[in-house]
Amino acid sequence: MQTTSHVLMIRPVRFLSNPETAASNAFQHRETDGGAAQRAALEEFDAYVDALCGCGVDVMVVDDTAEPHTPDSIFPNNWLSLHADGKAVLYPMAAPNRRLERRADILDAIGSRFRLQQVVDLSAFENDGHFHEGTGVMVFDHTHRVAYVCRSSRTSPAVMEAVARETGYRPFWFGAADRRGRPIFHTNVMMCVGQTLAVVCLESVWDAGERAALVDTLEAGGKRIIDIDYDQLERFAGNALELRSRDGEPVFALSRQAWSALTAKQRELLSSYARIALAPIDTIERLGGGGARCMVAEIFLPRHVPAATPPDNT
């Protein structure tokens, strides 16, 4: 299945603009008042959870810890992906303080509700300077087992090969840059792939051959492309995620800023196709440099089957 109705989110305790990630994240802005940032982020986080739950999505919330300080813990999709075959994959992270987000107790909590059969830990690649930040740098077409990856300092061909071996996904590499020519740090900033729709900033793919190949591959996978421009990209319109409700209806999650950046025709197309879960996360986007998609780790793991109640033979 391309979409899931189960997601993991990490409730922030000490959210702040992360100084260790700012150099490669052009979407991130600095903030010196940590208390104000945490209060705003917490309010925004809770409102986003409410929006997802209101659309019928099952949200598993785990609280962050005050120590060690992990200012980007609100973005769990970068260090963890959870697959339908029972695997959890842990990824090598570029920033040292982001490596601290990998927590065994989070895996234990997931395993209490879902059948987590194997943990594939790729974090050792960090020792050799290889980073590959999960579904931030990989946008999966689960149906066709394609991983779309734009090249950046946070991607690694060596790690991608390991991911491909473990998951069977075929990588589609391409280059993408912002309007100033800086590499886009995470693929999920410029594109998302749903069941039948793909939101993509095609003008960010400067090489004409790679852009044409990207379009061809998406369309071969049955996707209708919603092409967004740089203005919309910079307002996180590409950082969206299709989920589904418990009753099987499509749900499209994106930030309030991203929704307002879309054209009336684009909004009409999305709202006619799916329930819209709007995330009012302006502070998180501005200081964290990540949006609605980054805050969600999809759970494709099978659910535990409750044990059958033995017959009463008394």
C-alpha positions in Angstrom: 0.0 0.0 0.0 1.2 3.5 -0.8 -0.5 5.0 2.2 -1.2 4.1 5.8 -3.6 5.2 8.6 -1.0 4.8 11.3 1.7 7.4 12.1 4.3 8.2 14.8 4.9 11.7 16.0 7.3 13.0 18.7 6.0 15.6 21.0 8.7 18.3 21.6 10.2 19.2 25.0 13.0 21.6 24.0 12.3 22.6 20.4 14.7 25.2 19.0 16.4 26.1 15.8 19.1 23.6 15.5 22.6 25.3 15.0 24.1 22.0 13.8 21.8 21.7 10.7 21.5 25.4 9.7 24.4 25.3 7.2 22.7 22.9 4.8 19.1 23.8 5.4 18.2 27.0 3.6 14.6 26.9 5.0 15.8 27.2 8.6 15.9 30.5 10.5 17.6 31.3 13.8 15.8 32.0 17.1 17.4 32.8 20.4 14.3 32.6 22.7 14.1 28.9 23.3 11.2 29.2 25.7 9.0 31.0 23.2 10.0 28.6 20.5 9.1 25.6 22.6 5.7 27.0 23.7 4.7 27.8 20.1 6.0 24.5 18.8 4.1 22.6 21.4 0.8 24.4 20.6 1.3 23.8 16.9 2.2 20.2 17.4 -0.9 19.4 19.4 -3.1 21.2 16.8 -1.6 19.1 14.0 -2.2 15.9 15.9 -5.8 17.0 16.4 -6.2 17.7 12.7 -4.9 14.3 11.7 -7.1 12.5 14.3 -10.0 14.6 13.1 -9.5 13.1 9.6 -9.4 9.6 11.0 -5.7 9.0 11.2 -4.3 6.9 14.1 -1.5 9.0 15.7 0.9 7.4 18.1 2.5 10.2 20.1 5.7 9.7 22.1 7.1 12.5 24.3 10.6 13.7 23.7 13.0 13.8 26.6 14.6 17.0 28.0 18.0 15.3 28.1 19.9 14.8 25.9 18.8 18.0 24.1 17.5 17.0 20.7 16.0 20.2 19.1 14.9 18.4 15.9 13.3 15.4 17.6 10.0 16.7 16.2 11.1 15.3 12.8 11.3 11.5 13.4 11.0 10.5 9.7 14.7 11.3 9.2 16.1 8.6 11.5 13.4 5.9 11.2 11.2 4.2 8.6 8.8 1.4 9.4 7.9 -1.2 6.7 5.2 -3.6 5.9 7.5 -6.6 6.2 8.1 -5.9 9.8 11.4 -4.0 9.4 12.4 -0.8 11.1 15.4 0.9 9.3 17.5 3.4 11.3 19.4 5.9 9.3 22.8 7.7 9.6 22.3 11.4 10.4 24.6 14.3 9.4 24.2 16.4 12.6 25.7 14.8 15.8 22.8 16.0 18.0 20.3 14.5 15.6 21.9 11.1 16.1 20.7 11.2 19.7 17.1 11.1 18.4 17.4 7.3 17.8 15.8 5.9 21.0 15.4 2.2 21.9 12.3 3.1 24.0 10.6 4.5 21.0 11.1 1.2 19.1 9.8 -0.6 22.2 6.7 1.5 22.2 6.1 0.8 18.6 6.7 -2.9 19.1 4.1 -3.0 21.8 1.4 -2.1 19.2 2.9 -3.4 16.0 4.8 -6.4 14.8 8.3 -5.1 14.7 10.3 -8.2 13.6 13.7 -6.7 12.7 15.7 -3.6 13.2 18.1 -2.7 10.4 20.6 -0.2 11.9 22.6 1.7 9.3 23.9 4.3 11.7 27.5 2.9 11.5 27.8 4.6 8.2 28.2 7.8 10.2 31.7 6.7 11.2 32.8 7.0 7.6 31.0 10.3 6.9 28.1 8.8 5.0 24.7 10.2 5.8 21.2 9.4 4.4 18.4 10.9 6.3 15.4 8.5 5.9 12.3 9.6 4.2 13.6 13.2 4.3 16.0 12.3 1.5 14.0 9.4 0.0 10.4 9.8 -1.2 9.0 6.4 -1.7 6.6 5.1 -4.3 5.7 2.0 -2.3 3.5 0.5 -5.0 6.3 0.5 -7.6 9.1 0.2 -5.1 10.9 3.3 -6.2 12.9 5.7 -4.0 13.2 9.2 -5.4 16.4 10.8 -4.1 17.9 14.3 -4.9 21.6 14.5 -4.4 22.8 16.6 -1.4 25.2 16.5 1.5 22.7 14.4 3.4 22.5 11.6 0.9 24.9 8.7 0.3 25.0 6.3 -2.6 26.6 3.7 -0.3 23.8 3.9 2.2 21.2 3.9 -0.6 22.7 0.7 -1.8 22.2 -0.8 1.7 18.7 0.5 1.8 17.9 -1.1 -1.6 19.3 -4.4 -0.4 17.2 -4.4 2.7 13.9 -3.1 1.2 14.0 -3.9 -2.5 13.4 -0.2 -3.5 15.1 1.0 -6.7 16.7 4.4 -6.3 15.9 7.2 -8.8 18.7 9.8 -8.4 18.5 13.4 -9.6 19.7 16.9 -8.8 17.5 19.6 -7.4 18.4 23.1 -6.3 16.7 26.2 -4.9 16.4 29.4 -6.9 20.0 30.4 -5.8 21.5 27.2 -7.0 22.0 25.6 -3.6 21.2 21.9 -3.4 17.9 21.0 -1.8 18.9 19.2 1.3 15.9 16.9 1.5 13.9 15.5 -1.4 10.6 15.7 0.5 10.9 19.5 0.5 10.4 19.6 -3.3 8.1 16.6 -3.9 5.7 14.1 -2.4 4.2 11.0 -4.0 0.7 9.7 -3.1 -1.5 7.0 -4.4 -2.4 8.8 -7.7 -1.0 12.3 -7.2 2.5 13.6 -7.1 3.3 17.2 -6.0 6.7 18.2 -7.6 8.6 21.4 -8.0 9.9 20.6 -11.5 11.7 23.9 -12.0 14.0 22.9 -9.1 15.4 20.1 -11.3 17.7 22.1 -13.4 19.0 19.4 -15.7 16.4 19.0 -18.6 17.2 15.3 -19.1 16.8 14.5 -15.4 13.6 16.5 -15.2 12.1 14.6 -18.2 13.1 11.3 -16.7 11.6 12.2 -13.4 8.3 13.1 -15.1 8.4 9.9 -17.2 9.0 7.7 -14.1 6.2 9.4 -12.1 3.7 9.1 -15.0 4.7 5.5 -15.7 3.8 4.9 -12.0 0.3 6.3 -12.7 0.8 9.6 -11.0 -0.8 12.8 -12.0 1.7 15.6 -11.4 0.8 18.8 -9.6 3.7 21.1 -10.6 4.5 23.8 -8.0 6.9 26.7 -8.5 9.7 28.1 -6.3 7.4 30.5 -4.4 5.2 27.5 -3.4 8.3 25.3 -2.7 9.6 28.0 -0.3 6.3 27.9 1.6 6.5 24.1 2.0 3.9 23.2 -0.6 6.0 20.2 -1.6 6.4 19.0 2.0 3.1 17.2 2.1 2.0 13.6 2.7 -0.9 11.4 1.7 -2.2 9.2 4.4 -5.6 7.4 4.7 -8.2 7.3 7.4 -9.3 4.3 9.4 -12.2 3.9 7.0 -9.9 3.9 3.9 -10.5 7.5 2.7 -7.5 9.4 1.4 -6.1 12.1 3.7 -3.7 14.8 2.5 -1.6 16.4 5.2 0.2 19.7 4.7 0.8 22.9 6.6 -1.5 25.9 6.7 1.2 27.9 4.9 1.6 25.3 2.2 -2.2 25.2 1.6 -2.4 29.0 1.3 0.5 28.9 -1.3 -1.4 26.6 -3.6 -3.5 28.0 -6.4 -7.3 27.8 -6.2 -7.3 25.0 -8.9 -4.7 23.0 -7.0 -6.6 23.3 -3.7 -9.8 22.3 -5.5 -8.1 19.2 -7.0 -6.7 18.1 -3.6 -9.9 18.7 -1.6 -12.0 16.9 -4.2 -9.6 13.9 -3.9 -8.9 13.7 -0.1 -9.7 15.0 3.3 -7.4 17.8 4.1 -5.5 17.8 7.4 -4.1 21.3 7.8 -1.2 21.8 10.2 -0.8 25.3 11.7 3.0 25.0 12.1 4.5 28.3 11.1 7.0 28.4 14.0 8.1 24.8 13.4 8.6 25.5 9.7 10.4 28.8 10.3 12.8 27.6 13.0 13.1 23.9 12.2 13.2 24.2 8.4 10.8 21.3 8.1 7.1 21.0 7.5 4.1 18.8 7.9 5.6 15.8 6.2 8.8 15.9 8.2 6.8 15.6 11.5 5.3 12.3 10.6 6.9 8.8 10.5 4.5 6.5 8.7 3.9 3.1 10.3 3.4 0.3 7.7 4.2 -2.4 10.2 1.5 -5.1 10.7 -0.7 -4.7 13.8 -0.5 -7.2 16.5 -3.4 -9.7 16.2 -5.2 -10.0 19.6 -5.0 -13.5 21.1 -8.2 -15.4 20.7 -10.2 -15.8 23.9 -10.3 -19.5 24.9 -13.8 -21.0 25.0 -15.5 -21.2 28.4 -16.1 -24.9 29.0 -17.3 -24.6 32.5 
